[in-house]
C-alpha cells in the first residue's frame, strides 16, 4: 500500500477494482472547503477520497489539502517536542 508522509503519515492509497482510495490519517481535522472528501465521513479521525475512472480532482484544492495535512503533522510533532 503506498503511503505518503511528512512528519508522520499524510495519506495512504489503496487500489480497488472500481476506484482508487486516498485515506488521510487526520482527515477529520482538515478543512475541506472544496469538498474533496467523499468517503469515511462518519469516522472519528480519518477521511477519504474515492476516485473513480473519469473523476476530476481539482489540483489546487488537492494540493491545499496536502499542505494542510503536512502542516498539521508538523505542528503535532512540534507540540510533542515541547512536552518532552
N, C-alpha and C positions, 0 to 999 in steps of 0.2 A: 504494500500500500504506500503510495507516495505521501510524503509528509514534508510540509514547508514550515520552517521555523526561524525565529529570530528572538533570542532571549526567552525561548520556550516555543511550544507548538503554536503556530498560527492556524493552519488548517491541514486536513488530510483529504486525500482524493480516493474515491472508490469508483470502479467501473462496473456497471451493470449492463444487462442486455439492452435496456431501453433508455439508459441515461448515464451521465457522469455525475457523481455527488461530491460536492466540496463541503466538508463539515468544519466549521470554525469552532475551535475549542472553547472560546469565551464569547461566542456569538450573541448571547443574550445581553451582554454588557456593551455591545457596539451599537452605535446609531446607524440606522439604515433608512435614510430619507428616500432613497431610490427604490426601496422595497425589493432588494435583490434576494433576501432570504425568503424561500418558499417551502422549506422543509424543516421539521423539528421545531416548529414554532411553539409547541406546548412543553418543550423541555426546559429544565431549570437553568442550564448553563450553555449548552451547545445549540447552534443554529446551522442550517444547511442551505445550500443552493443546489437544486436539481437542475441539470442542464440536459435537455433533450435535443435530438438532432434537429437542426434548423432554428433553435433558440438563439436569440441575440442577447448578449450581456453587455451593457454599457461599460466601455473601457474605463472611463473616468470614475464612474460610480464604483466599479470593482477595485480600482487602484486606491480609491479613498477608503474602502473597507479594509484592504490590506494594510494601508498606512495606519489606520486607527487600531487594528489588531496588533500591529508591531509596537505602536506607542503604548498600548495597554500592557503588553508583556514587559516592556522596558520599565514602565512605572511600577509594576508589581515587583520586579526584581530589585529596583532601587529601594522600594519600601522594605523588602526583606533584608537588604543590606543595612539599612538604618536600625533595624530591630536587633541585629546581632551585636 
